[in-house]
Amino acid sequence: MTGKYGWSRRSDRLLLAALGLAAALTAVFGILLPLLGVLGITDPMDTREVGTAAATRVPDGVIRATAGHGMTLTGGHRADLALTHPDTGQRLLLALPELVGSLLLLLVLYLLLRMARTLRDGDVFVPDNARRLGVIAGAALAQAVLAPVLPALTTQLLVRGTPLSDAIPFQVTFTGAYLLLALLVLALAEVFRRGTRLRADTEGLV
């Protein structure tokens, strides 16, 4: 059977299956496994790539420093901060950026699943979908801010009070990718809102 816009039940099932699979993979690999690592049930994260201060680099551009707090910094402009035996708090700080990003992605996938279900009725221009797109745009905007800020902030918390705090400055580099995505989704949400109003006006004339 084909819907109002040529959307078949098979297409509906394939789309829902793809979104469901993406949500399941995000939940397992982006949330469950990192949480198990934080709790010490599985191997936790113990390394993070960080930016270093120019004054800390030796002439060949390579740093090898041990903080004496179970931390080692190895590399050049981009170095690896390794924790030998991270405690629960340190494991949480290492995993937090990935956890937050995965939660936002899971929210987006859930809303897309809810939107995909409206295709069964052959009409996606419903008020709920416009609101869902607004939330998706908000999630993309949040990720645009949190993706660069969280790693920098949690890194500073990790090295605070250690000799490595001077070697790892607070560095945040924003990119426009998520911001552009948020603007595009907001534009699409406006299209949905106008489509919803147009459909309501049209039905009122019938």
N, C-alpha and C positions, 0 to 999 in steps of 0.2 A: 504494500500500500504506500502511496506517495502523498505527502502532506501538501499544504497550501503553497509552499515555495519549492516544490519538487523534492522535499526531504522525505526519504523513505525510512521505514523502520530499521532497515539494515544500517543505514547511515547513522541513525540515532544510536543504535547499539554500539557501533564502532567508536563513535565520538565519546559516549559515556564510558566505554571500556578503556579508551586511551587516557581520558582524564582521571578515571579511577585508578589506573595503573600508575600514572604520574604521582597522584596523591599518596598512594601506598608506598612507592619508592621514597618519596620525600619524607614520609612519616618514619620509615624504617631507618634509612641511611642519614637523614638530616636531623632527626630528633631522637629516636629510640637509641641508636648505637652511641651517639655522643653522650646521652644521659647515662647510659650504662658505663661508659668510660669515666664520667664524672664520679659515679658511685663506686668505681673501682672494680666493677664486675667484669669488664673487658679491658683490653689495653687502652689506656687513655691517651689523649693528645699530650705530647710533651715537647713539641717544637713549634716555633712560630717564626715566620720571616719578618724581619723588622728593618727599618731604615736606621742608619747610624750617623752620628755627627762626624763631620770631616776632620775635626781635631783629634779624633780617637784613632784614625787610620794610620798605619805605618806606611813607609814609602812605597811598598809594593802593593798597597791597597787592600791588604788582608789583615783582619783583626782576629786575634785568638786571645780571649780574655776569660778568666774564671772569676766569678763574683764571690766565691766562698759561701754562697747561699744555695748551693746545688744548681747553679746556673752557669752556662757557658755560652759565650758569644763568639761565633766564627763566621767570617765572611768579609765582604768589602762594603760597598755602598748599600747593598742589600745583604744582610747577615742573618744567620739562623740563631735564634735564642732557644737554647735547649735546657730543659729542667730535668735533673737526674731523677729525683723522686718527688714529683709534685703532690702536694696535699689536696684535699677536697676543694678548698677555696681556689687554689691555683688551677686545678683541672677545670673548674667552672669558668674561670676567667678565660682560659684557653678555648673552651668550647662555646662560650656565650655568643660571639659573632655568628657562628654557623647556626646555632640554635635559633637565634632571632630571625636570621634570614630565611631559615627553613619554615618557621612558623608563619611568616608573612607569605611565603610561597604557598604554603598549605591553605591559608585563608583564600588566596587568589584562586587556587584550583577548586576549592569548595564552592566559591561563588560562580565560577565558570560551569561547574557541574549543575548548579541550580538553574543557571541560564540555559544550559543545553536541554534540560528537561522541558523547558517551555516550547522547544521546537516540536514536541509531540503534538501540540495543539496547532502547529502551523503558523504561529504568530509570536515573534520575539519582542514586538513593540508593546511591552507591558510596563507599568510604572515600577514594578519590583526590579526589572532588569536595569532600568536607568539608575536606580539607587545602588544596585550591585556594582555597576560600572563606576559609580562615584566612590564606593569603598575600595575597589580595585585601584583606582587612581590614587587614593590616599595611601594605600599599601605601597605602591610604587614610589610615591613621594617620601614615605617614611624610610624605605630602603635606600633611597638616594642620599639621605642624611646619615642613616645608621651604618650603612656598609663601610664608609671610610672612618666614621667617628668611633664606633665600638672597638675595632682592633687597636686603634691608637690609644684609646682610654684604658682598655683592659691591659695593654702592654705596660702603660705607665704604672698601673696598680701592681703589676707583677714585679717590676724592677724597683719600685719605691723602697727606699731604705737600703739599697744595695749599691756597691761600687759601679754597677752598670747603668745606674740612672742617668749619669752624665753622658754616657756613650750613646744612649738611645733617646733622642729628643722626641717631643710630642709632634708628630707629623700627620697632617690630614690632607689628603688630596681628593677633591671632589671631581666627579666626572658628570657629564651631562646626559649619559645614557638613560638612567632611571628617570631623570627629570623630563626628558623628551618623551619617554614612555608614558609618564603620568599625564603630560599635556595631551598626548594623542588619545589616551583613554578618556580624559575629561571631555575632549571634543566629541568622541564617540558617544559618551553619556548624554551630551546635549542633543546629538542626533536622535538618540532613543527617546529623550523627553519630548522632542518636537514630533517625532513619529507617533508617540502615544497620544499627544494632544490632537494631532491631525486625524488619527483614527477615531478618537472620541467625538470630534466635531463631525466627521463623516457619518458615523453611526447615528448622531443626533439628527441628521438631515433625512435619514431613511425612514 
